Amino acid sequence: MLRIGEIVQTVKGIVETKIDMVKLDIQDQVAGVLTRMLFLIMMGGSLLLVLLFLSLSLAFFLSQYFESPHMGFLIVGLLYLVILLVLYLLRDHDPTDEKVQRGLKGFIFRARIFKKR
């Protein structure tokens, strides 16, 4: 009877250890995903600031080129309107949607893929 008790305790210890390992693995994966998402948000914010300053620079340059204080800003605004229309027309384009999703998934979940290899 004592042997069965030892076997039960050993199996119980193995199961608890395996559960702890799975918990740690999940914690590592969640931390990796959150880190990548935070990095992606910071990259997006930086990209927006760069785009803002480049847009303002282009607008001021075009204003001086056309010698009109409003023409540069109008042209830059129209440029963004054209970009918005193109993106609006591509919103339901499946190959584009799949490429964007694949890229984001690859960036965010890359840590898990490399750990398995």
Steps between C-alpha positions, in 0.01 A plus 500: 500500500792728572633459144170614349507810721853581382399451137200729547720765662754473218233528231345791688840675515557442127157641412554807720843559345353470151223747589759745635704464179194571286417806714853635457489436126169686470639789704805520271282498190265769634795717603653460154175593326444802724857617446464474123164680508647781711792525258255510208301780667819698561608450138156613382514813715847585372386442144208736552732772629737455206206512260368815668829686473564384144149608403548842655838538331354404164208737547728793585730415210212487254359825642829673427532335159154612387537832684165446667469446875206260457587303185759271666264396776221445247720273288617299802139467617393379156789251500374353827145494362620294202685262736184469711291418193746234384501342847121516510477319167749235616322435830322187374783381275571153640864457390595835656311418819670160526847651448445758773363238741787262425753778556351605832465143623859428399625808683297456817525123539854454367647423844286189536593371154875532565472325838345194338787469251 
